[in-house]
Amino acid sequence: MGYGIKHTTSNINNTLRKGNIATSAATKADPSLDFHSGIPVVADKHTIVQVHSSNDPDFWSLDDSEFIELVRNMGSTAINVVEAKTYIKTQSDLFYIDNVAYDNTIKENLLINLNGNYDSNFTNLQPTTNLITSTSTMYFAGNSSGNWTYQTVAGGGGVSDENPRKGDYSYKLIRENGDGEVNTYWSGPGYLGATTYTFSMLVWCDQPGMARLFTYLAGTNGSSDYHPGDSKWHELSFQFTTTAAGGAQVRFSIQVGSGNYPAVAYFDCAQIEIGSTATGFTEGTRTQNTTWVDIGQSGSNATLEIDSFEGGVFKTNTGGGTQETSFSKPSGLATDQYMTIQVLFKLNTLPTANYSNNSPILGARIGSDYMVLAYPASNNKSHLGVSYDDSRYQSGHESVFETAAGRWVQFTHIGIPYEQGGYQRGKLMYYVNGILDRDEFISGDSNGWGIPSTFYLGYDDRWNAYTDMEFAETRIYNKQLTSEEIIQNFYGGNIVTNNITFALDAGNLVSYESGSTAAYSTTGSLDGTLTNGTDFQSINTGCWDFDGTDDFISIDTYTFGNGDWTVSMWVNADDMGSPNLLSNTSGGPVANAFGFGSNKIHYRNYDGAWQTHNGNTTLSTGEWYHLTWVNYEGASAALGTMKMYVDGVADSDVFNSYTTNGGPCNGIGSSWFNKFNGRIASVYFYDKSLTDDEVQQNFSTLKGRF
């Protein structure tokens, strides 16, 4: 995946913005306009670009330690990845390219672009508490071999040429010879309850394989990697989980390796945090990162008031709070222009009264109201709507769509201005999850249609109403998005949507949220359930990981008949011998199995006997592929034909698919045999045969993600 990037002080459509940097997909970047092609985003690497006013941009793809060293050389005092990302976020000439590079949403006339899944927008720095109240409470509990001596270093501490020490004390260990380890523990944390924690510490050591962090506890023990022994400070960290019902007292050690040579180690800034992310050292409770950086054309950053942030999702007003996440009116938005607002949100609590108690999603005050909101209609079911007048609701303007607690929704509101009776009026269009829900004219009040100075997420300052909700994306355009563009934003790319009957995508919150066992088709049917511990990974904006033993996603039974249909998916396999990607979860007289055979794309059908077909190209494990099976209705009811594609290109001639009486499918990543080992990011079904061009379109649109 590449992308285009340039230095500019002017807004450029079809680009994402940060400071004086504009970046876009390589296919949209015009070299004649001084765009520079970047480097691919590499998994487990940090990709950074620095744009200069005259010279070519600089690009880096770095591991954790290289990334931290880079920003320290730029003037940062960062000691961990989170702090390094935070530094990048504050610099107008630096761009952290992560999921931004995969963004295939509409950029034209995009004024506000706030996305929790982009590190360039928001660095995951949660409000956490250091459960160790002070490093001065740490003391040595034992010395297994007597080969280490230690010193408590107060005042400046640490090593003078690095000196990143942030605690009250540093500790120095000197190993003269022989094997041994020093155990330490803290009285501060006491007994920790059964949950997941992160332990981190700054460590300096002059020998490799000598110093690492380790736990002894009544639960699951854990350890960090060894210090590289390069005579520099590194933050070592690892996660551990206590399982003891009564809590576990945690004991930590600096563990040493074998060998008869001296070593010196310093360690400092001990920290235990609830959760699975190590943040920068702070005594006690640290402050919340409250800036949500806009990378639209207006640069209207949001000020966050939230309860928590995890996995690209913000939670606000949990259980009934009074938090007000806000951003200013974007420049370029006026009453005489078209306007499109998109919000990706989830309501945790629905309104309880008819019309009298709004639950604002995006609230804004102009004297009279302008707000995107959810409220109960007269049937006590919650619908979406927009109010333009000085009331809590506009009865009759709610959506057909009924919101539900705990389900993600992409709501698109389009305002179309027109003049009537000397006042600015408007036309409303609602789209819910990419589908047109309502299209109507409204009449405004005597104040007309204005644009507020401040927008709020989860709050309406006209009626002082708050919403227990979660949100992940907010976009505002000064144009009317077409239905095709709205669908593109919803699916994350310009895929074929005509005759689509099933769409499961681990990277779309409407389809799946990390930690859940429920998966939902974005078409509104054929929901699924993650079974036997099927895992989720955030790589490639989201995918499911199958262990090859018993994991699968069960879905409502889908029957492939003798007519025209298509199956496509993005897959990364650890085994291509004969695993099934899509099939029945139990045996039957007729079955379809889509997968791999002898490291090639594969299709099997059972109709009294198994019919097996392999593609022509040998594929590799550990690589992402876009696989497509296209079935064509045959001349008789007993026989159809099929063609298979790899990465948008036909990989087999048309062959008999033997789809007599069709075949059911109710499992992704599994069948009653040949379980799949690897990752699946998305699965699409169509009740038509995609053309060669349409197969290529689906591949090309999303290939940057993989």
DRENMI-299933 format. One line per 4 residues: number of its first residue (from 1); their letters; for each residue z, y, x of C-alpha. Coordinates in steps of 0.1 Angstrom, whole numbers. Example, Ala and Ser with C-alpha at 12.3 -4.5 7.8 and 13.67 -1.06 7.14 Angstrom:
1	AS	78/-45/123 ~ 71/-11/137 .
! end
This chain:
1	MGYG	0/0/0 ~ -9/34/13 ~ -5/69/-1 ~ -18/103/5 .
5	IKHT	5/131/17 ~ 2/167/28 ~ 20/199/35 ~ 15/226/9 .
9	TSNI	34/254/-7 ~ 13/252/-39 ~ 16/228/-68 ~ -10/201/-68 .
13	NNTL	-17/179/-98 ~ -15/141/-95 ~ 11/143/-68 ~ 48/139/-65 .
17	RKGN	66/169/-49 ~ 96/176/-27 ~ 99/209/-10 ~ 67/215/8 .
21	IATS	55/179/6 ~ 30/165/-19 ~ 24/128/-20 ~ 2/106/-42 .
25	AATK	-15/73/-43 ~ -41/68/-16 ~ -68/62/-43 ~ -62/98/-56 .
29	ADPS	-57/115/-23 ~ -88/135/-12 ~ -91/137/26 ~ -112/168/22 .
33	LDFH	-81/185/9 ~ -61/176/40 ~ -43/146/26 ~ -32/122/53 .
37	SGIP	-30/85/46 ~ 5/72/51 ~ 18/38/62 ~ 27/10/38 .
41	VVAD	62/7/24 ~ 76/-24/41 ~ 103/-45/24 ~ 138/-41/41 .
45	KHTI	125/-11/60 ~ 132/26/55 ~ 99/46/53 ~ 102/83/60 .
49	VQVH	76/110/64 ~ 80/144/80 ~ 54/170/71 ~ 47/200/93 .
53	SSND	30/233/84 ~ 1/227/109 ~ 3/194/128 ~ -3/160/113 .
57	PDFW	26/144/95 ~ 50/120/113 ~ 57/86/97 ~ 84/60/104 .
61	SLDD	92/25/91 ~ 127/17/104 ~ 155/-8/101 ~ 190/3/93 .
65	SEFI	201/11/129 ~ 168/28/138 ~ 170/49/106 ~ 205/61/113 .
69	ELVR	196/69/149 ~ 166/89/137 ~ 185/112/114 ~ 213/116/140 .
73	NMGS	187/128/165 ~ 175/153/138 ~ 210/168/136 ~ 227/147/110 .
77	TAIN	262/132/116 ~ 253/101/94 ~ 271/69/103 ~ 256/47/76 .
81	VVEA	225/42/56 ~ 238/61/25 ~ 247/91/45 ~ 213/90/63 .
85	KTYI	195/89/29 ~ 217/118/17 ~ 206/138/47 ~ 169/131/41 .
89	KTQS	174/142/5 ~ 186/176/16 ~ 157/184/39 ~ 126/200/24 .
93	DLFY	103/187/51 ~ 114/150/49 ~ 105/125/22 ~ 121/91/17 .
97	IDNV	92/69/5 ~ 105/40/-15 ~ 95/33/-51 ~ 78/67/-51 .
101	AYDN	49/50/-33 ~ 45/26/-63 ~ 46/53/-89 ~ 14/49/-111 .
105	TIKE	26/73/-139 ~ 7/104/-149 ~ 12/133/-125 ~ -11/159/-140 .
109	NLLI	9/189/-153 ~ 41/170/-146 ~ 68/198/-144 ~ 100/177/-144 .
113	NLNG	102/142/-128 ~ 137/128/-126 ~ 139/91/-118 ~ 171/73/-108 .
117	NYDS	152/45/-91 ~ 138/68/-63 ~ 160/75/-33 ~ 141/108/-30 .
121	NFTN	155/117/-64 ~ 190/104/-60 ~ 210/86/-33 ~ 233/60/-47 .
125	LQPT	266/76/-38 ~ 290/65/-65 ~ 325/79/-71 ~ 346/54/-53 .
129	TNLI	381/52/-39 ~ 392/40/-5 ~ 417/14/-13 ~ 432/17/22 .
133	TSTS	452/49/18 ~ 453/55/55 ~ 441/37/86 ~ 475/44/101 .
137	TMYF	490/16/80 ~ 470/-9/99 ~ 488/-30/125 ~ 483/-62/145 .
141	AGNS	496/-94/129 ~ 488/-118/157 ~ 469/-125/188 ~ 457/-161/190 .
145	SGNW	451/-164/227 ~ 470/-135/243 ~ 438/-123/259 ~ 435/-89/242 .
149	TYQT	456/-58/247 ~ 454/-29/223 ~ 461/8/221 ~ 465/32/192 .
153	VAGG	444/62/200 ~ 456/93/181 ~ 441/128/181 ~ 405/128/193 .
157	GGVS	403/90/196 ~ 371/71/199 ~ 346/74/227 ~ 340/110/238 .
161	DENP	302/109/240 ~ 298/96/205 ~ 330/106/188 ~ 321/100/151 .
165	RKGD	357/90/143 ~ 368/103/109 ~ 402/86/103 ~ 437/95/115 .
169	YSYK	437/69/143 ~ 413/48/163 ~ 422/15/177 ~ 412/2/211 .
173	LIRE	410/-35/221 ~ 406/-46/257 ~ 397/-83/263 ~ 404/-93/299 .
177	NGDG	391/-129/298 ~ 391/-161/278 ~ 386/-166/240 ~ 407/-150/213 .
181	EVNT	409/-129/182 ~ 432/-103/169 ~ 441/-104/132 ~ 450/-72/114 .
185	YWSG	459/-63/79 ~ 469/-33/58 ~ 497/-27/35 ~ 477/-1/17 .
189	PGYL	454/-23/-5 ~ 482/-46/-15 ~ 470/-74/-37 ~ 434/-71/-48 .
193	GATT	423/-83/-83 ~ 395/-107/-89 ~ 363/-87/-84 ~ 337/-77/-57 .
197	YTFS	347/-54/-29 ~ 330/-39/2 ~ 349/-37/35 ~ 334/-14/61 .
201	MLVW	345/0/95 ~ 332/19/125 ~ 331/-4/155 ~ 322/4/192 .
205	CDQP	318/-25/216 ~ 303/-29/251 ~ 294/-66/248 ~ 273/-85/223 .
209	GMAR	286/-113/201 ~ 322/-101/206 ~ 333/-80/176 ~ 328/-84/139 .
213	LFTY	348/-80/107 ~ 362/-110/90 ~ 384/-117/60 ~ 411/-141/52 .
217	LAGT	421/-141/16 ~ 428/-162/-15 ~ 392/-161/-27 ~ 359/-161/-9 .
221	NGSS	361/-154/28 ~ 333/-133/44 ~ 322/-116/76 ~ 299/-89/89 .
225	DYHP	272/-93/115 ~ 284/-91/151 ~ 283/-57/168 ~ 252/-55/191 .
229	GDSK	273/-46/221 ~ 252/-15/230 ~ 282/8/236 ~ 276/28/205 .
233	WHEL	293/32/172 ~ 280/12/143 ~ 293/8/108 ~ 298/-29/101 .
237	SFQF	303/-39/65 ~ 302/-69/41 ~ 310/-78/6 ~ 337/-103/-6 .
241	TTTA	349/-114/-39 ~ 385/-124/-48 ~ 389/-151/-73 ~ 427/-154/-74 .
245	AGGA	441/-148/-108 ~ 471/-130/-94 ~ 451/-110/-69 ~ 446/-117/-32 .
249	QVRF	462/-100/-2 ~ 434/-93/22 ~ 438/-98/60 ~ 410/-87/83 .
253	SIQV	403/-95/119 ~ 382/-84/148 ~ 368/-117/157 ~ 355/-124/192 .
257	GSGN	330/-149/206 ~ 332/-173/236 ~ 328/-165/272 ~ 349/-155/302 .
261	YPAV	341/-119/306 ~ 358/-86/298 ~ 350/-65/267 ~ 362/-32/252 .
265	AYFD	361/-25/215 ~ 371/6/195 ~ 374/5/157 ~ 381/31/131 .
269	CAQI	376/43/96 ~ 387/12/77 ~ 376/13/41 ~ 377/-10/11 .
273	EIGS	357/0/-19 ~ 352/-16/-53 ~ 316/-26/-57 ~ 288/-39/-34 .
277	TATG	278/-6/-17 ~ 293/8/15 ~ 295/46/14 ~ 306/71/40 .
281	FTEG	343/71/50 ~ 366/93/30 ~ 404/92/27 ~ 413/86/-10 .
285	TRTQ	389/95/-37 ~ 355/110/-28 ~ 335/134/-48 ~ 305/124/-68 .
289	NTTW	270/132/-57 ~ 259/155/-85 ~ 224/165/-75 ~ 195/147/-91 .
293	VDIG	165/160/-72 ~ 134/168/-92 ~ 101/157/-76 ~ 79/173/-103 .
297	QSGS	60/205/-98 ~ 88/228/-109 ~ 116/216/-86 ~ 142/220/-114 .
301	NATL	170/198/-100 ~ 195/184/-125 ~ 233/187/-121 ~ 249/153/-130 .
305	EIDS	280/147/-149 ~ 282/109/-152 ~ 307/80/-151 ~ 287/58/-128 .
309	FEGG	254/51/-112 ~ 240/17/-103 ~ 205/2/-100 ~ 187/34/-109 .
313	VFKT	208/39/-141 ~ 232/67/-150 ~ 261/62/-174 ~ 276/91/-192 .
317	NTGG	302/98/-219 ~ 313/61/-217 ~ 336/54/-246 ~ 335/90/-258 .
321	GTQE	335/115/-229 ~ 325/151/-226 ~ 300/151/-198 ~ 270/174/-196 .
325	TSFS	241/165/-173 ~ 218/195/-173 ~ 187/210/-157 ~ 170/244/-161 .
329	KPSG	138/251/-180 ~ 109/242/-158 ~ 86/270/-147 ~ 53/267/-164 .
333	LATD	66/257/-198 ~ 58/282/-226 ~ 59/283/-264 ~ 21/285/-267 .
337	QYMT	15/254/-246 ~ 14/217/-254 ~ 45/199/-243 ~ 54/163/-237 .
341	IQVL	90/150/-231 ~ 97/115/-221 ~ 132/100/-218 ~ 141/64/-209 .
345	FKLN	176/58/-223 ~ 200/33/-239 ~ 225/41/-266 ~ 258/23/-261 .
349	TLPT	273/36/-293 ~ 254/44/-325 ~ 263/73/-348 ~ 285/63/-377 .
353	ANYS	278/89/-404 ~ 246/99/-423 ~ 231/130/-407 ~ 265/146/-401 .
357	NNSP	269/135/-365 ~ 239/137/-342 ~ 238/117/-310 ~ 217/138/-287 .
361	ILGA	195/122/-261 ~ 180/154/-247 ~ 197/185/-262 ~ 187/221/-257 .
365	RIGS	197/253/-275 ~ 175/283/-282 ~ 198/300/-308 ~ 184/274/-332 .
369	DYMV	181/238/-320 ~ 155/222/-299 ~ 166/186/-292 ~ 155/151/-289 .
373	LAYP	181/130/-307 ~ 191/98/-324 ~ 208/99/-357 ~ 215/77/-387 .
377	ASNN	191/80/-417 ~ 203/76/-452 ~ 202/38/-449 ~ 228/40/-421 .
381	KSHL	203/28/-395 ~ 198/49/-364 ~ 164/65/-359 ~ 149/89/-335 .
385	GVSY	139/125/-344 ~ 135/161/-333 ~ 151/191/-348 ~ 136/226/-345 .
389	DDSR	157/244/-370 ~ 193/256/-372 ~ 207/224/-386 ~ 220/191/-374 .
393	YQSG	189/172/-385 ~ 156/176/-402 ~ 156/149/-429 ~ 123/132/-433 .
397	HESV	112/137/-396 ~ 129/107/-382 ~ 110/78/-366 ~ 101/46/-383 .
401	FETA	116/28/-352 ~ 152/19/-356 ~ 173/23/-324 ~ 198/-4/-314 .
405	AGRW	229/-3/-293 ~ 224/-18/-258 ~ 186/-17/-258 ~ 165/5/-235 .
409	VQFT	139/27/-252 ~ 112/50/-239 ~ 109/79/-263 ~ 80/103/-260 .
413	HIGI	80/135/-280 ~ 49/157/-281 ~ 50/193/-294 ~ 17/208/-304 .
417	PYEQ	19/246/-311 ~ 1/264/-338 ~ 4/298/-356 ~ 13/302/-393 .
421	GGYQ	26/332/-411 ~ 32/351/-379 ~ 55/324/-366 ~ 50/298/-339 .
425	RGKL	51/264/-357 ~ 45/230/-343 ~ 32/195/-348 ~ 53/165/-338 .
429	MYYV	42/132/-324 ~ 66/104/-315 ~ 58/74/-294 ~ 84/47/-290 .
433	NGIL	78/22/-261 ~ 42/34/-258 ~ 34/30/-295 ~ 26/59/-319 .
437	DRDE	55/61/-344 ~ 50/94/-362 ~ 24/122/-364 ~ 31/152/-386 .
441	FISG	33/190/-389 ~ 67/207/-392 ~ 77/241/-403 ~ 100/261/-381 .
445	DSNG	126/286/-391 ~ 125/324/-387 ~ 132/320/-350 ~ 100/302/-345 .
449	WGIP	95/277/-317 ~ 111/287/-285 ~ 118/271/-251 ~ 155/268/-241 .
453	STFY	168/279/-207 ~ 188/247/-202 ~ 182/211/-212 ~ 211/185/-214 .
457	LGYD	211/147/-213 ~ 236/132/-237 ~ 248/166/-250 ~ 238/192/-275 .
461	DRWN	254/226/-269 ~ 245/239/-304 ~ 268/215/-322 ~ 289/204/-292 .
465	AYTD	279/168/-296 ~ 281/141/-269 ~ 265/107/-267 ~ 277/75/-251 .
469	MEFA	245/65/-234 ~ 226/55/-202 ~ 195/72/-189 ~ 171/65/-160 .
473	ETRI	140/87/-163 ~ 132/121/-177 ~ 97/137/-176 ~ 84/170/-190 .
477	YNKQ	47/179/-190 ~ 31/212/-201 ~ 2/192/-216 ~ -2/167/-244 .
481	LTSE	-3/132/-230 ~ -30/110/-246 ~ -21/77/-261 ~ -37/60/-231 .
485	EIIQ	-16/80/-207 ~ 16/73/-226 ~ 9/36/-224 ~ 2/39/-187 .
489	NFYG	36/55/-182 ~ 53/28/-202 ~ 37/-1/-183 ~ 39/16/-150 .
493	GNIV	2/15/-145 ~ -32/15/-162 ~ -32/-22/-171 ~ -53/-36/-200 .
497	TNNI	-33/-34/-232 ~ -59/-43/-258 ~ -49/-76/-274 ~ -18/-80/-252 .
501	TFAL	7/-103/-270 ~ 34/-108/-244 ~ 45/-87/-215 ~ 77/-95/-195 .
505	DAGN	83/-73/-165 ~ 114/-74/-143 ~ 107/-38/-131 ~ 107/-23/-166 .
509	LVSY	141/-15/-181 ~ 128/-19/-216 ~ 120/-55/-206 ~ 149/-63/-183 .
513	ESGS	181/-48/-169 ~ 197/-61/-138 ~ 228/-83/-146 ~ 216/-93/-181 .
517	TAAY	206/-128/-192 ~ 183/-114/-219 ~ 147/-104/-212 ~ 125/-87/-238 .
521	STTG	87/-86/-242 ~ 75/-50/-242 ~ 52/-60/-271 ~ 83/-66/-293 .
525	SLDG	80/-103/-295 ~ 87/-135/-275 ~ 120/-126/-261 ~ 134/-146/-232 .
529	TLTN	167/-158/-218 ~ 175/-163/-181 ~ 189/-198/-177 ~ 210/-216/-151 .
533	GTDF	216/-185/-131 ~ 181/-172/-126 ~ 186/-143/-102 ~ 172/-107/-102 .
537	QSIN	161/-89/-70 ~ 154/-52/-69 ~ 125/-56/-43 ~ 91/-45/-55 .
541	TGCW	109/-25/-82 ~ 122/-57/-97 ~ 115/-95/-98 ~ 132/-127/-108 .
545	DFDG	142/-153/-81 ~ 140/-190/-90 ~ 157/-216/-69 ~ 133/-245/-75 .
549	TDDF	162/-267/-89 ~ 170/-257/-124 ~ 163/-219/-129 ~ 139/-208/-155 .
553	ISID	134/-182/-182 ~ 132/-197/-217 ~ 110/-178/-241 ~ 101/-182/-278 .
557	TYTF	75/-209/-280 ~ 39/-196/-274 ~ 10/-219/-283 ~ -22/-216/-264 .
561	GNGD	-49/-227/-288 ~ -86/-235/-284 ~ -97/-199/-287 ~ -99/-171/-262 .
565	WTVS	-67/-162/-243 ~ -55/-151/-209 ~ -24/-155/-187 ~ -17/-133/-157 .
569	MWVN	13/-129/-135 ~ 25/-115/-101 ~ 40/-143/-80 ~ 56/-148/-46 .
573	ADDM	62/-185/-39 ~ 83/-203/-13 ~ 67/-236/-23 ~ 30/-241/-33 .
577	GSPN	29/-279/-33 ~ 29/-285/-70 ~ 54/-261/-87 ~ 49/-249/-123 .
581	LLSN	51/-211/-130 ~ 46/-214/-167 ~ 49/-245/-189 ~ 70/-264/-213 .
585	TSGG	107/-269/-206 ~ 105/-304/-220 ~ 78/-331/-224 ~ 54/-333/-252 .
589	PVAN	21/-349/-263 ~ 1/-317/-254 ~ 11/-293/-226 ~ -3/-266/-204 .
593	AFGF	11/-260/-168 ~ 1/-230/-148 ~ 11/-229/-111 ~ 2/-241/-76 .
597	GSNK	-13/-273/-63 ~ -18/-280/-26 ~ -13/-243/-18 ~ -40/-232/-43 .
601	IHYR	-39/-217/-78 ~ -36/-246/-102 ~ -40/-255/-139 ~ -30/-287/-156 .
605	NYDG	-33/-298/-192 ~ -21/-330/-209 ~ -40/-346/-237 ~ -34/-383/-234 .
609	AWQT	-39/-379/-197 ~ -34/-351/-172 ~ -64/-330/-163 ~ -59/-311/-131 .
613	HNGN	-79/-282/-116 ~ -73/-264/-83 ~ -88/-231/-71 ~ -107/-228/-38 .
617	TTLS	-86/-204/-17 ~ -57/-216/3 ~ -27/-193/-3 ~ 4/-186/18 .
621	TGEW	40/-188/10 ~ 61/-156/11 ~ 31/-135/-1 ~ 26/-117/-34 .
625	YHLT	-4/-127/-54 ~ -19/-117/-88 ~ -29/-149/-106 ~ -50/-150/-137 .
629	WVNY	-61/-178/-160 ~ -89/-169/-185 ~ -97/-194/-213 ~ -129/-193/-234 .
633	EGAS	-134/-209/-267 ~ -156/-239/-264 ~ -186/-251/-285 ~ -163/-275/-303 .
637	AALG	-127/-275/-314 ~ -119/-302/-289 ~ -130/-284/-258 ~ -126/-250/-241 .
641	TMKM	-135/-237/-207 ~ -114/-218/-181 ~ -118/-196/-151 ~ -91/-188/-125 .
645	YVDG	-86/-156/-105 ~ -66/-147/-74 ~ -60/-110/-67 ~ -86/-99/-92 .
649	VADS	-114/-121/-78 ~ -127/-153/-94 ~ -113/-183/-74 ~ -129/-211/-94 .
653	DVFN	-161/-218/-113 ~ -158/-222/-150 ~ -144/-256/-158 ~ -134/-277/-189 .
657	SYTT	-98/-267/-197 ~ -92/-296/-222 ~ -72/-275/-246 ~ -75/-300/-275 .
661	NGGP	-50/-290/-302 ~ -38/-262/-279 ~ -6/-264/-260 ~ 29/-249/-263 .
665	CNGI	47/-229/-236 ~ 84/-219/-237 ~ 94/-217/-201 ~ 87/-193/-172 .
669	GSSW	94/-207/-137 ~ 101/-242/-150 ~ 90/-273/-168 ~ 107/-306/-171 .
673	FNKF	93/-313/-137 ~ 81/-294/-106 ~ 104/-265/-109 ~ 93/-232/-93 .
677	NGRI	109/-219/-60 ~ 101/-182/-54 ~ 98/-149/-72 ~ 80/-138/-104 .
681	ASVY	78/-101/-112 ~ 57/-100/-144 ~ 40/-122/-169 ~ 13/-111/-194 .
685	FYDK	-4/-130/-223 ~ -35/-119/-241 ~ -52/-133/-272 ~ -86/-126/-257 .
689	SLTD	-105/-135/-226 ~ -103/-107/-201 ~ -136/-98/-184 ~ -140/-98/-146 .
693	DEVQ	-136/-60/-146 ~ -104/-62/-167 ~ -89/-88/-144 ~ -97/-65/-115 .
697	QNFS	-82/-35/-133 ~ -49/-53/-138 ~ -48/-63/-101 ~ -58/-29/-87 .
701	TLKG	-35/-9/-109 ~ -3/-26/-97 ~ -12/-39/-63 ~ 6/-10/-46 .
705	RF	39/-23/-60 ~ 34/-57/-42 .
! end
